């Protein structure tokens, strides 16, 4: 049974890596196989699904989907672009930071969909190379996403498994995220100085940039913004974040808070949105992918392999710092080339196993190492995270080709620097 | 053309399609104010050099926009006039230009009143803000008329629909290839344009030539509205050099690729219009020629890049 379970899982994993079919189909098929061959009973399969995680994702997709329809995010982006008055350096810094902040509270893919096309139009219109901007936006979307519980799927999975709340994520991750942001921004500015340096000494460039900004402002803001719609969206988004922050006091799980906000917003804006279209915009394939994955991992977990793996890892060292380093670097390196969602799902029982071996120690650091490794490791290559793939797709659609190696030359060293920085952070946390 | 000029030309063309020539120029002047404010240069000499380069840059765009070139020429002369002319002086001048431009149509309205539109049906083809403004003016004056909008490029048609709807002017829309069916119901045709060239041709929205010919066949009068600050005072290129874009399109359902060609503008001889309504009066084609020549001589004396 162990061999069959492992075989199903590894085969599905390979199909997912090479994108033979849509990953949701592969995960669902793998999950069904776990039941059909008798590794899991149907009831066990249902129990293996972490519904809290799936419901939180569903609620956030609904909330963000309705919010995006109001046009508020486009409006905000264009306002930010106008604020820079066409200064390329200012645009670079501000767009990267906005990407990080948006990614912390929206999902990374939504963030890059909102920002990358605008960046390309702006940079190409100014006669500049948009690639450094796109690279920075990819990397900052993953950095920002790592900060919060809802920022990146690995964090949602970790929260679903451990019960860590929104505030705990921020309190434990803000230092490495902030330091990584500053360091990476500095490196980017030095690396691409020639391409992003200010144009304040050239009247032609300044004039072109300002004409373009005004044109973009006109094009993107042509759609009428309904004040009542925007006000409701802003209010509900703020209430959701407040709800997450005060979750400990409220006593409600994250997914209930997110669902309350999504449904309240849908009711409040029912005249402005079509609820059927809103539900259609939910990424059901992602949710089914998660469900299938949970079942497959449940099947593998039942065989005891993952427990043995955690015993093996714990057997190599009992030093919590070394263990956290192993978790950080393994998850970082694996996430560079493989989807971090299945990897984190597999690692959940492994970390629980390690905790069992280290009773008496505060092992929560292992979860933060897993989060940092999985979220930041995704920056290493173009296939490391969904935001990377989507950004490159958007760039290609807009006539900017980014090759795997071209991105890796920037992404890989920066990821190694970030993981090193996180290692230093882990050292100070444990000493 | 350098890639930078090509880019700027493209931005201007897209803006023109979206908001019309007049508002495109307003956008450029507003942007220029912000650019000058952000410019970090020492001394008048360097500022003059930069402004000269920018003026040359604007001259090199294709198509050339008379309204931009004329005002940039005025501004460049202002910069060169005295060493005391600084950025603040130019910004002040630009603000004056913007203020003047906001009220410049009032002069056209005065002469537009000479056209009797009461109870008439007016056909419009292009996204001309001058035409929209004149129609709105008639409406404010309590005139009763209706408009037929020719359906063409999406943005242009949408803009006309929005403008007339907002002004409460009754209108209907007809596809461009069906206008032969409504000839009997149209009393007059209104056009706006980009510029008037030294070849005595108006540079106009693509498709104008076909529309104009069709209405001329039925002896329906055509009026063109243009502010004289849009006139072009440089030597024109051959008609064959007019800007066009080729791109490959795919059939929506079959594996067929084809080349699609799109021209930016039409050039129409002045004589094709019944009357030309300007801020200086209503003229017939012969008269507008002498108005143009008079201005042409005085402006070229100021213009460094007009040759």
Interface residues (C-beta under 8 A of the other chain):
Chain A: X85 X86 X87 X124 X125 X126 X127 X200 X201 X202 X203 X204 X206 X207 X208 X209 X210 X211 X212 X213 X214 X215 X218 X219
Chain B: X3 X4 X7 X8 X10 X11 X12 X14 X15 X18 X19 X27 X28 X30 X31 X32 X34 X35 X36 X38 X39 X40 X41 X50 X51 X53 X54 X57
